[in-house]
């Protein structure tokens, strides 16, 4: 399980509470690849974000299909600071992607 210091812990706690299960937490860890290492070595299961660089030879990633929780992502830029053209293009890309991908993001962007 992610430790209480992790930004993902509140979301995972909500997912678990919504499922009605009571997990037997053996370890609370801050780093996601460390959690994956524990699972790869047979120490239980974990709820984690998708990690694109995770070696899936020893673990199986399975989506939580009935999960209704959302994870908010933020694009942060410094106010009153010069923005390079590449940062401006990335910002526009993120806004466009979110609008196309997430219907509820239209309200936020």
N, C-alpha and C positions, 0 to 999 in steps of 0.2 A: 504494500500500500504506500502511496505517496505520503510523505510526512506532512504534518500540519503546516509546515513552513512553505510547502509547495503551493503555487498558484492554482494547480489543478485539483487540489484536495477538496475544496468546496463543491466543485462540479461532480467529482467521483462520489462524494458523500451523498449528494442528491440522487445520483443514479442508483446507488445502493439502497437508499431509503425508498425510492419509488418502486424498487423490485420486491421489497418486503423481506429481503434476506438479511441475515446477521452473519457477516464474514468472521472467520477466525483469523485475525491479523497477527502474523508472526513477527513481521518487521515493518518499520516505517522508514522509508528511504526518500531522499530528495532527488536523486538523479535517475532519469528514466532508463538509461542504458544499464545501470546497475540493477534496477528492478528486473529488466529483461534477462540479465545474467543469472539472477537468482532463479527465475522461471526456467531458463535453459538448463540449469543444473538440478532441476527437479524439486525446487522449493516452492511449490504451490502455483497459483495462477495470479494474474494481475489485470486490472483495468487501466489501460494506458492510451495515450494518443497514438495515431499511426506514425511510426518512425521510418521514414523512407530509407535510411541507411542501415536499418536493423538487419542483421544476418538472419534470415528465416530458415536456415538449415536445421536449427535446433529448437525453434519455437514456431507456433502457429498463430497467426493473427486472425482473429475472427471478429467481425463487426457486431456490435450490439444492435440487433435489428429493430427492437421495439423501444429504443432509446428516444425519448422526446426532449431531452435536455440539449441546450445549445451552448456552445463555447464561444464567448465573445473574443474577437481579435481586434486589435487596435493598430493603426498606423500612426506613429508619433513623429512629428517633425518639430524643429525648434522654431519658436515664434520670432518674428522680426529678424530673420537671418536669411542670407542669400541662399536660394535654392537652385542647384545646378539643373540644366536641362534634363539630365538623365534621372534625377530624383523627381522632377516634375512629371516626366513620362511614366515613371513607376507609380507615382501617386495616382495619375489618371487611369493607369492599367488596373490598379487595385479597386478603385471606385467602380470602373466599368465591369470588372469581373464580379464584384459583389452584387451589383445591380442585376446582372444576368443570372447569377447562380443562386442567390438567396433573396427570396421575395421580401422577407422581413427587413433586409438590409436597406431597401429603398427608403424606409422610414428614417434610418440612421444616417444615411449619407447625403 
